[in-house]
Amino acid sequence: MSPINQLSKGRHNVQVGQPIIAVLFSLLCAASLFAAQTQQQAPPIRFSVNRVNVGVSVTDSSGHFIEGLRREDFQLFDNDAEQPITDFLPIEEPAQLLLLIEAGPAVVFLSQNHLRAADTLLTAIAPTDRVAIATYTKTPKLLLDFTTNKPAARAALQDINFGNDFADLNLSASLAAAIDSLTPVPGKKTIVLLSTGVDTSSAPNWPLIRQELNTSDVRILAVSLAGDLRKPAKRKKLSAQERGNRATVNEVFGEADKWLRELSQSTGGRAYFPTSAKEFANAYAEIAQLIRHEYSLAFVPPAADNQLHTVKVKVKNSAYQVDHRQAYQAPAAN
């Protein structure tokens, strides 16, 4: 059995309280009706006792990867103290991409539109890039193991069932299981998360996946699917109930957006919040670049204290966007 085939056996099991499920279900049903009215639509980081390797993506304001940078163009900081860059290598190699898709409950109303647009991503990535596809509700379910067969990937997308486990959206534990399953897979690994960002766990599960995010070499690129649920109504006048629904939806999905940003940025990835087919296409075109290109920087860890250290990378004298993992776990002293 390949490592990715163990995805559905995720080791984390978070129980969801029935009152929370009921509230979420009612909210999302109201949101879907509201949407219908309005539509009337990181790079890897690894460490050893000798060095820490940090994968870095550098892009311009249009999202295009900046090529041709040299070691001397970069500055690297560990806990705000600049460190000498001991190794430097620009890398372009086939990507390994896990497409992790929320399968309910809100997405069931959007599946015929934006999730089908994920085919744009399959078109944008290179023929040698390998893709796997999984869905999640309460737990993740692998639909397709890593392959370069893009027709097979398209078929897997078309066969997604959005009606299972309607009341559960265990985002945190599903991501943790996905990261665990990718750990033995060699090479550059990216999770493209297609999600509303809503997590029905009994409490925020940041502690649950924090260690996986800080110590794994998996980057997360999150694409929000909640745009349609938050579009303002075209009618000038809304009833009191409709105004209340809108306020609740904005509050819930505002927190969901924050969660998606935290997940992606901590791994050196990005979060996208498209609201139109064009914006989805632009996001996927940028993702196709990011999953293949990066600069690999290495430095000697200044302390073997078994503590979490922050990492910051800059490109000198530039306004480029620099994405990389935000932290690493230092080795313990011998």
N, C-alpha and C positions, 0 to 999 in steps of 0.2 A: 504494500500500500504506500503510495507517495505521500510526502508530508502534507500536501494541500488536501489530500483526500480525508485527512483527519479533522478538517475544518468543522464539520457538523457535530463533532464530539467535544466542542469547546469546553474547557475545564471550569469556566466560571458559570455559576448558576445564581441569578438574582431573582428573587421572588417579587412579584408585582402585586400590590394591594388592590383588592377589588374596587374600593371607592375611587382610587386614582384612575383605574381603567374606565370606570363608568363616566367620570368627569371628562377624561380625554375623549372617549367615544362621543359623548354629547357635544363637546366642543368642536371636534373635527366634522361631525355631521352638519353642525351649524355653519362651519367654515366652508364646507363643500357647497351648501346651498347659497351662501354669500358669494362664492366664486362663480357659481352658475349665473347668478343675477348680474354680476359685473361683466361676464363674458358675453353675455347675450348679444374664456380661454384657459523630501529632504534628503533628501540626500543622505547617504549612509554615514553613520559615525560608529567607529569601533575603537576599542582600546586594548592595549596589552601593557605589560610592565614597562615597555620602552617608548611607546608613542600612542597618540590619539589621531585617528584619521577622520577628517570632516569633509563630507561632500557638500559642494557649494554651487548654487545656480545663480547666475548673474544675468539680468534682463534689463532692457531699456523700457521707456514709458509705454511702448506698444506691446510689450511682452515678448519681444524677440531676444533670444539668447545671444549674449555678447561673446564672440570668439576672439582669440588672439591675445588674451591677457597672460601676463607672466607672473612669476612668483613675487617679483618686487612690486607688483601692482596691489598686492593684498597686505592687510594687517589683520592679525589674529590675536584675540584677547581671551585669557582664562581668568574668570573672576575679576574682570576689568584690568588685569595686568597683561601687557603685551608680551607675546611669546614668539621666539624665532620659529619660522616655518622651516622644518627640516626636510620635508619632501613635498613635491608639487608635480601634478600631472593633470593635463586636460584630458577628459575622457568622453568619448562617444562610443556607445556600445548598445546592442539590442536590449530593450527594456523587458522587464517581467512585471506585468500589470494585472492586479486583481481588481476587477470591477465588482464592488460590493453595493448592492442595490436594496434600498428599503422597499419591502413588499406590502406594506399596509400600516395603518388603515388609511391615512390621508392620500397616499399615492395611488390608491385604487381609482380615485377620481381623475388622476392625471396620466395614467399609464398609457393611454392611447396617444398622448401628445409628447411630453418631454422625455419619458423613458425610452420611447421608440427613437427619439433623436439621439440616443447614445450610439446609434449606428454611425453617426457622424464621427465619433471618436474612433471607431474601428476603421473608418476610411482614412482618417488623418494619420494614424500611427503607421510605422514602417512595416513592410512585409515580414521582416525578421523579428519584430517585436512579438513576444509571447503574451497571450491574454488568458486569464481564467475568469469565470463569472460565478458569483454567489449572490444569494439573496439573504435577507435577515428579517425576522420579526422578533420572536422570543429568543431564538438561537439562529446562527447562520446555517445556510444550506448550500453546499457546493453543487452547481449545475454543470460546470465545465472545467476540467483541469487545464493547466497551462498548455497552450497550443498556438502555433502560427496559422492555423486554419481559420481564417476570418469568416468564411461561409458558415462553419460550425458555430462560431461565436454569435453570428447574427441569428441563427436558428435558435440558439439558447435564449437570446433576448426575447424572441417572439413567443417562446413557450413559457415565459414567466407567469406564474399563477399569483395574482394579487389578492386572492380571497381567503388565504389561510391565516390562522392565528390573528384574526382581525383586531383584537384588543391589545396585543402586545407589541411594543417597540423597544426591545432591549438593546439599544445602540451600544452602550458601554461594554457590556459583556461580549457582544458579538464582535466588536472591534478587537477586544483582547484575545478572543479565540482565533480571529483571523491573523493577528500579529504572531501569535504562538505558532500557528501552522506554517507561516512563511519563514520562520527562523532558520530551518535547515536548508532552505532553497538558496543556492549560490547566486552571486551577481546582484545587480541593482534591482531593488524591489519597491514597487509603489502600489498603494491601495488608492484607487479612485472611488471615493464614497459618494454615491448618489442618494441623498437623504434630505428629509425635512429638518433634521437635527433634533427632533423631539425624542426624548428618552423617558419611557414610562417606569423606570426603576424607582424604588421607594425613596431614593435619595440620589443626588448627583454622584456618579461613580468615578470621578477623577482619580481617587486613590487606587481604584481597582486596576486601571490601565496605566497609571503614571510610570511604573517601573518598566513596563513594556515599551512605552514611548521613549523613555530616557536611555534605555540600554539596547534597543533593537536597531537594526539597520533598515527599517521600513519607513518610507515617507508616505504621508497621507495628503492627498489632494481632494478637497471636499467640494462638491457641487450641490448647492441647495435646490431642492425641488418645491420649495414653498412659495415661489413667486406668485402663482395664480391665486393662492389662498389669501393673499394680502392686497390684491389689487383693489383700489377704491371703487365704490359703486359709481356708475355713470349717472344714475338718477340724482337730481339735486337734493331731494328730501329723503331722509331715512327715518324709519320709525325708531322709537326709543329702544326697542328690542334689537333692531339691526345695528344701531350705534353701540349698544352694549356688546353685541357679538363681535363687532369690528375691534373694539378696544381690547377685548379678551384675546382675540386672535393675534393682534399686534403684540400684546404682552408675552404670550406663550412663544410665538415665533421669534420675538426679539431675543429671548433667552436661548432659543435653539440656535440662532445665528451666532451668538456669543460662544456657544459650546463648539460649533463647527470651526470657528476661528481658532479657538484654543487648541483643539485637536490637531489641526493642520499646521499651525505655526510652530508648535512644540517639536514637530518632526522635520522642520525645514520645508514644509509644503505651503500650500495656499488654499484659501477658501473663495469660492465663486458664488455669486448670488444673481444668476441670470433671470430675466423676466420675459424674454422673447426668444423666438427661434434663432434670430441672428446672434443674440448674446450667448446662447448655448453653443452655437457653432464657433464663436470666437473663443470661448472658454476651452472647448475641446481642442482647437487648433493650438492654443498655448500649452495645454497639457501635453500634447503630442511632442512638443519640443522639450519640455521640462523632463520628461521621463527618460530621454536619451542622452541629454547633454549635462555635464557638470565639470567642475574643477575639484580635484582631490587634493586637500591640504593635510599635512601631518605636522604634529608638534610633540615634544616630550612633555608629559604631564608634570607640572611643577611640584606636585605633592602626591604621595601614596597614602591618602588619609581615608579612603573608602567613603568619601563624601560626594554629594552632588555638586558639580562645578558648572557655572554658566559659561557659555561660549559665545563670542561675538566676532564676526568677520566683516571687514570693511574693504571696499575698493577705493584706493587713494584718489582724491581729487575728482570724484564723480558723483552723479546723482542716480546711478544705477540702483535697481532693486536687488538686494543680496539676500538670498534665502538659504538657510542652513538650520540644522538642529540647534536648539537653544541650550542644551545641557548635556553632560555625560557623567557617568558614575566613575569616579577615580578608583584605581586599583587599591587594594589594601596593602599595607606594609608587610613584607615577608617576616 
